Amino acid sequence: MKKVSSGAKAPGEAGRPVPLDAIDRLLLDELARDGRMTNNALAAAAGIAPSTCLGRVRALVERGVIRGFHADIDPAALGRDLQAMIAVRVNATARGHLAEFGDQMAALPEVENVYFIAGADDYLVHVATADSAELRSFVLEHLSAHPAVASTETILIFEHVRPGHHTTS
C-alpha cells in the first residue's frame, strides 16, 4: 500500500455512503479477495456479461468506491525491515495547513501511509526504514525539524496481522 493524500477527496469519500446494489457488492467482494481477477472471471462470478462488468467496475472507480489497484509489496523484501507508526501532533499555529503537512509526509519515500486522525495527535505516519538509524534520521530530519510539528511519538511495529490473510498452525 502506498500513500494516501490528506488533500482533496475522491467522489466516494465525501462523507456520505455511495449507493451500491447487490451486484456492486458482489464485484467488490470478489475484487477484495483477488484484485487480479480477470474481467471475464469477475463477470462470471457476478452472473453478468463481461461488458456490463467492465462498465460497473469503471463506474465504481469513477465514483471513488474503488480507490485503486496496486501491488501490496512487503517493505522487508526491499530491505526496509523496520516499520513504525509515528504519532504526530502539529503546532496550534499550523492547524490551517494540516492537509499540506499530510501531503508533504506522503511524498517521502519512507512513508507507507498517512492517516489524519482525531484525538490528542493529528497524524499517524506509517514508515518503513532499513534500520533504527534510518528511522532516527527520518524523525529528526522530517518531523522534529519541521516547523509545524509540536511533538512525535514513535511506536515500533513487530508484526502486522492482516485481515483475510490468516495462517494455520
TAVEN-V681832 format. One record per run of one state. SS is the DSSP state (~ for helix, > for strand, _ for the rest). FROM is the first residue (numbers start at 0). TO is the last residue. Records with the same first field share a line. If there is no record, write none. Layout:
SS: FROM-TO / FROM-TO
//
This chain:
_: 0-9 / 13-20 / 33-37 / 46-48 / 62-73 / 78-80 / 90-90 / 106-109 / 116-121 / 129-130 / 144-147 / 157-168
~: 10-12 / 21-32 / 38-45 / 49-61 / 74-77 / 91-105 / 131-143
>: 81-89 / 110-115 / 122-128 / 148-156
//
